[in-house]
Amino acid sequence: MTTTADAKSTAVHPAVDTVAAMLYILGRYATDLEEMSADAVRLRCDVWARHVLTGSDPPPGSNANQSAGQGASQSSGRQWGGVRDFTAQICLGQQTRTNEMRQALWKMLQSLRTALEQDTSDQHEVDTQLTRLTQAIASNSIESLSKEVQDTVDLVRRAAKERHRYQNAQIGELAERLSALRLELAEARKEMALDPMTRLYNRASFDQHLSKTLELCHRSAQDACLLIADIDRFKVINDTYGHPTGDTVIRLVSGVLVRTFPRKNDFVARYAGDEFAVILAETSLDNGQTLAQRLMEAVRSQTVTTETGAKGRITLSVGVAALRRSDTAASWLARADAALYRAKQGGRDQFSIANDSIR
């Protein structure tokens, strides 16, 4: 990355660097709280992290600022008390949201037991399912909870059809509640499939889609290409300009990827820290090369502005591998990785094709 600004080098104690990194992570996975949106939490985490790293002013309105305004003589130092209070506030808010959802689920379960307790047509099935739902609520597995909620929806619907007593109205209301909860859990599962920073698919989703694409292409004899892209000299960017600038670069590249691969069956994922993967179904090797070149040109045309106002440009190295009939998911990925390595060894800002990409 080229820039007109001089790089700053500030030595900090490893413990200080660790606290700042933890604040960045806390912001990266922020969720909406009762008194603060996720974006606001993320912004304040970034400001506190910069304060810890540089000793700069803490966020406006923090306890540390209030103390400073009352005559405290810590303005040039790090406000550790403010960091502690802010972190405790965020963690308590997240815990409160989780507890509220659990309490709502427990109340719904109690209502469900009341609604079904007089239906003795198949009481064993009812008791078994409610026990499984109780265990799922007590667990931390969204996958298990989603399954048991769906099974309970089915049970409630069957019970509603079989009943001809006054509970019919109660059962219908509970079915609506459970359906709404199922939609909420589906959204939660979708969020789990995405990278929180870039909103691209994450590594776990990529691994699943790679296997599905492989199976489909082998069955239908369709072409497919795999691209692995890496931001050139990303560690230097982070070390020189800081993690906020590094995060800006990652988001910028993510946006270019989405615009470069807009087809519904194009699958774009954040593969690792500064690595991205693109699975292109129904795409020949020639088209894969053309798209790799287009991606690099689009990234090269972008301008990055650091927090100090310095401007610079970034480049990508890309490995391209067409799917072979003999490929497994592991071998396809390994060949794309090897092609990426050759592109970086060859001078970066270029793409390389897997040597054995011909089918």
N, C-alpha and C positions, 0 to 999 in steps of 0.2 A: 504494500500500500504506500503510495507516495503522498507527501504532505509538505506544506510550507511552514508548519509549526515545529518548534523544537520539542523533542520528547522530554517528559518530566520523569525523574527517577526519585522516588520517595521510599526510603527504607522504613518499614514498619515491623513491629514485633509479630511473630507468627500468630500469636493469640489474637491480636487486633485484626489481622487479615482474616482469621477464622470467624470472628464475630461478624465482620462485614459480609463475608460469604454467606453466613447463616441468614443474615437479614435479606440479602438478595434472593435466597431460596424461599424465605417466608413470603416475600412479595410475589415471586414467580407463581406460587401455588395459592395465591390469595383467593378468597371467596367473599361474596357480599355478606356484610354484617348488618346488624340492626341499625347501627349509627353511622356506618361508613360503607361505601361501595367498594367492590374489588379493585377498581381502578385507583380509587383514593388510597386504599391500603398499599397497593403496589407502588404508588408515587412516594408515599411517606417512608416505606421501607428503603427505597432508593436513596432518599435524602438522608435518612439515618445512617445508611451504609457509608455514604460519602463523608458524613460527619465523623464516623468512627475512623475511616482511613486517613482523613486529612485534618481533622480538628476544626472543620468549618462550622458555621452556625447550624444548630439543630433546627428542625422544622418549626415554623411559626405556630404559636399556640401550645407548644409542648411545655411540660412541667419545667424542663431545663431552662427554657426562655423566660418563663415566669420568675424563676429563681434569680436569673441574671438581672431581670428588670428590678428586682427588690434589693439589689446591691451585692449579689454574689460575685465573687472574683474568679469565676471559672470560665469566662468567655473565651479565653485562648486555649482551653483544654478540652478534653472529651467528656461529655456529659453522660457518664455511665448510668447514673440513676435514671436519666431520661430514656436511655436505651432499654433498661430493665422494665420501666413502667410501660413503655410502648409495646414491647414484646408481650408482656403479661396481658395488656389490654386486648391485643389481637388474638392470643391463644384462648383467653376467656370468652371472647365473642364467638370464636369458632366452636368452642365446647358448648356454649349456650345453644347455638343453632342445631348442633347434633342432638343435644338432649331434648330440644323442642320436638324434633322429628320423632325421636323414640317415644316421647310421651304421647304424641298424636297416634302413633301406631298401637301403643298399649291400650289407649282408650277405644280405638276402633276394634281391637281384638276383644275387649270386654263386651262391647255392644254386639259383636258377632256371636259371642257365646250366648248372650241373653236371647238373641233372635232365634238361635237354633236349638236351645236347650229343650224345647217341647217337641221337637221333631225326632221321634224315636224310630223312624223307618229304617235308618241305617246309622245308628248312633256311633257305632265303632268307627266307621269311615270319617264321621264328623270329628270325633275326638282325636283320631290319628292326625288328620290334616291340621287341626288347630294346634296340636302339640308341635308339629313340624313348623308351623308359622311362628309360634312362640320362640322356638329355638333359633329360627332365622332372624327374628327381630333382635335377639340377644347377641347375635354374632356380628362381625364386622364385614361380612361378605355381601356385597351388592348383588353378585351373581346368584347366590343362594336365596337371598331375599326376593329378588325378581321372580325366580322360579316358583317359590312357595306362594307368592302373591297371585301369580297366574293360576296355579292349581286351586287356590282358594276361590278365585273368581269363578272358575269352572264349577266348583262344588256349590257355591252359593246360587249360581244360575240353575243348576239341576234341582236344588232344593226349592227354589222359587217356582219352578214349573210343577213340582209335585204337590205343593201346598195349596190348600183352598181355605186357609184360615186367616185370621187377622194379621199374622206375621208377614203376609205377602208384601205389604207396604214397606215394612222395615227391611225386608230382604232386598227389595228393589233399591232402596236408598243406600244400603251397604254395598251393593254391586256397583253403584255409581262411584262411591268413594274408592273402592278397590280399583276400578278402572282408571280413575284419575291418578291414583298412586302408581299404577302400572306404567302410565305415560311418563310420570315423573322419574321413575326408575329407568325407563328406556332412555330418557334424556341423560341421566347420570351415567349409564353405560356408554352412551355416545361420547360424553365428555371424557371418560376413561380411555377412549380410543384415540384422543387427540393430544398433541403436544400443547401444553398450556401457553407457551410463549408464542409460537408461530401459528397455532390453530391448524397445522398440517397433521396428517396421521402420524402416530408415534411408532416406535420400533416394533412393539408387539403387534400392532395392526399390520405393519409392513410384512412381518414374517407370515402372518395368516394369509394375506392377499397374495404373496409370492407363491405359496403352496397351491392356492386355488387356481391362480393363473397357469401354473405349470401343469396341473391336472387337466384343465380345460383345453389348453393348447395341444397337449399330447393326444387328447381324445379327438380333437377336431382338425389337427394338423395345421393350426393357424400359426402365423409368425408372431413373434413378440421380442421386444428389446428391453434390456435393463440398463439404466444409467445410474452411475454412482458419481456424485459431484462433491468436491471438497473446496472450501474457501482457502485460497492461497495465503500462506503466512498469517493464519488467524491468531496463533499464539502471540506473534509479535504485536498484532493489533491490540489484543487484550493487555499484554504487558506494558505497552507504551501508552495507550489512551484509556485504559481501564475497562472494567466489565460492562458498564452502561453503553459505551461505544461499541463494544463487541456484540452486545445484545441488539443494538440498532442495526449493525451489519447483518446479523442473522435474520432479523425481521425483513430487512430490505431484500435479501436474497430469496426469502420465502415468498414475498410478494411477486418477484420476477418469475419464480417457478410456477406459481398459480396462473399467471398471465400467459406463460409460454406453453403450458399444457392444459388447455381449457376443456378438452373433450371429457365427456361423462365417464368413459372407461380409462382415462389417464389417472394413474394412482401416484400421488406425490406424498412423500413422507420425510420427516426429519429422522435420519438414520442414526445419527450420533450427535455430539456437540456441534461441530461445524460441518458435518457431512449430511448430504441429502440423497435420497434414492427416488427414482422414477420408474415405474413399471408401465410399459407401453404395449398394450395388447393390440393385435392386428397391425403390427408395425414391422416393416422389413428392416434389414441392417442399413440399407441406403437411407431410408427415411430417418432411422435412429441417428445416423451421423449428421444429417441435415438439422435435426432438432437439437442435437448437442451443440452444434455450431451456433444456432440461433440463440440458445440459452446463454452461451458465453458472451456473445455480442451484446445481449440485453443487459447482462450484469455489468459488463465493461462500460456501458454507457451511463451507469448510475453514478451519482456523486454523494459521498458520505460526509456529513458535517459532525465533527467531534464536539464535546462539551466546551472546549476552549475556542471553538469557532474555526478550527482548522478544517480544510476540505481535502478530500482524497478520493481515490478510486480503488475498487477491488476487482479481483479476477477469480475465475474458477478453473480448476482442473477437473476433467470428466473422463470416466471410463465407460465404454460402451460394449455390451455383450449381447449378441443375438442368441436366442434360445436354440439349443441343439436337441435332437430327438433323444439323445442319451443323457441329457442333463437331469440332475436332481436339483432341488432348491439350493442345497449347499454348494454344488459345483457351479451352478449358474452365478451365484453371488460371488464365489471365489474368483471366477474368471473376470467379472466386472471389477472387482477389487484390484486384481493384478493389472488390468488395463489402466485403472486410475493411478496406480503406483508408477507405471511407466510414463504416464503423462506428467506427473510431478517430477520424476527423475529427468525427464526430457526438457525441463525448463519452466514448467507450469504454464498457466494461461493457454491450455490446449487440450484436445481430447485424444484419446488413444483407443484403438479397437482391440478387443480380445483376439489373440492370434488364431484361436480355433473357433471363431464365430460362424464359419461356413457350415451349413447343415449338410 
